């Protein structure tokens, strides 16, 4: 983006930055507004843009899995859960194994590994964004968004524009333009397809 930006990750700091952008923060508290209507809709607006941007950027997780020797298992593959938030497998890396190859496929949030492999692997996958509106009120302000700093800045400008859109006298186009500059700078892959993969060898992945 060509400009130095501060580190903003927590909901508390994001709220502060947004309120500063629209000049609606309280004179006694930089994290809230004197306008209760803004305070009430701030988190839902942040959540809405977070879901949008998280889907654009793609939230990733890695999980180390110790694969036991399952050669005596009657079934050909053994499933390993990647968690309820998993949306898509990105790849598998073998960390330690005495076998020569791994065969696996992904289906319904589970990694199915053929039973002739045993050792330690690392699975990388994408996750769904967390529903911010369901986080306990006492924890929400300290919650940090798992987004790059450029994406967080885009979120702040998008929410600032959303707030001003309800004011017919306000000019919010500058905020939307700034947000699109940040979004345009992101390295976003549009080619991902959720489905079953059956790669062979140590690399694995889509």
N, C-alpha and C positions, 0 to 999 in steps of 0.2 A: 504493500500500500504506500510505501515511501514515507511513512510518518511514524514517529515513536509513540507507542501506546502503553498505557499502564496495565498492570496485570489485574484483570477482573475475572473472577471465577465464581465466587459465592453469590447466592441470591441477594444477600444484603448489599453487597457492593454493586451488583447489577441494578438494583432498585435505586441506589444513590446516584449512579451515573445517569440513568434514565430521567430521574427527577431533575437533575442538574441540566440536562439537555432541554427539557421543556420548561425549566425555571418554575417548577411547582413544588419544590421542597419546602418544608416547614422552616421558619426562622429559628426554631429551637432544636430541630432534629433533621439532619440531612438525609435520613433514611425513610422518612414519611412525608406526606403532603398535608397541608392544611385542608385540602379538598378531599373529603372522605370518599367521594365517588371515585376519585383516582386511586386511592388506597385500596378500595374494594376490587377494582378491575385490574390492578397492576399484575398480580400473580397469574390470573387466568390469561392475560395477554402475553406474559413471559412464557407461560406453558405452551400456548398455541404456537408461538414463533420457535420455541425450543424444539417441539415435535417436527415442525417443518424443516428447520435447519439441521437437526440431528439426522433426519432421513436423507438430506442432501449430502452431508459430510460423511455419514456412516460411522456409527460408534462401534469400536472394536474391543474385543476381549481376547485374552489368551488363557488357556487352561492346561496345566500339566496333568497327564493321566498315566498312572502306573498300570500297564496292561499285564494282567496275570497270565500264566500258562494255562490256556483253556483248551488244549489239544484233546482232552478227554471229554469235552462237552459234545453232546449229540448234535447240537446245532452248529451250522457252519460259521456263523458270525455271533459275536457278543456285543450287546449295545452298551454304550456309555453316554450318560446324559450330559448335555452341555448347558442345562439350566433353562428355566421357563422363559427367560428374556432373550434367548438365542433366536435370531431371525434367519441366519444363513452361515453355512460353513465357508471359510475362505481358504483353508489349507491345513495340512498336517505336516509337522516336522518331527523326525525321529531324533531323540536326544541320546538314547542308549539302548542298544539291542544286539543280541548275538545272532539274530536271524538276518537274512539277506534282503528281504523285501517285505512290504506291508501292502495289504489290499483292504480297502474300506469303502464304505459309502455312507452318505448322510441322508437322513429322513426324519422328519417330525422332531426336530431338536435333539436327535440322538446320532451319535457316531457309531456305526456298526463296523467292528474290526474282525477280520477273518481270524479264526482261532489258531492258525499256524504261526501267528506273530505274538511275541511277548517282549516286553521291555518298557521304556519310558518314552512317551511322545508329548508333543505340545500341539494343541489344536488352537487355531486362530479363527475367530468367528465374529460376525456382526450381531449386535443386540438391538432390541427395541428401546426407544427412549423411555425413561421413567416418567410416570404420571406425577408431576409436581404438585398437583392439586390434592393428591392423596397422602402427601407427607405430613406428619404431625406438625401442628403450628409452632411448637417449641423448637423444632429441628429445621424448619424450612429455611430460615435466614442463613444458617451455617452450611446448607447444602451447596455443594460445588457442582457446576455443570461440566460434564465430560466433553467439552468442545474445545477446539483450538481458539486462541485469543482473537484471531480475525473473525471467527464465526460468532463469538460472544459479542464483539463490537457490532457486527451486522444485526444481531438480535436486539441490542440496545437501541440502535437507530430505527429498526422496524417497529419496536414497541413505542418509541417516542412518536413516530408518525401515526401509529394507531390511536394514541391518546389525543393527538391534535386533530384527528379526523372528525371528532365529535364537536369541534369548535369551528363554526362556519367562517369565522374571521381569521383563523390561523392558516399559515402556509406550511404544510407538512411535506411538500414535494422535495425540499432539500434533504430531509431525513431519508426519504425513500431512495433518492439518488445515491446518498452516501452508503446506505445499506447495500444497494446493488453493486457498488464498487467493491465492497468487501466480499460479497457473494461471488462476483465475477473473478476474484483473485483465488478462490478456492480450487483445489485440484479435485474435481468431482467426477467419479466414474459412473456412467449411465448404463454400462453394459452388463451389470450383474443380473443373473437369473437364478431364482431359488429353485432347487430341484435336487435330483439324485446325482451324485458323482461317483465314479468308480475308477479312480486313478491308481496306477501301479508305481512302485518304486518309492524311494525315500522322500522325494519332493512333495508329491501329492498336491491336490488343490484344484481350483478352477482354472 
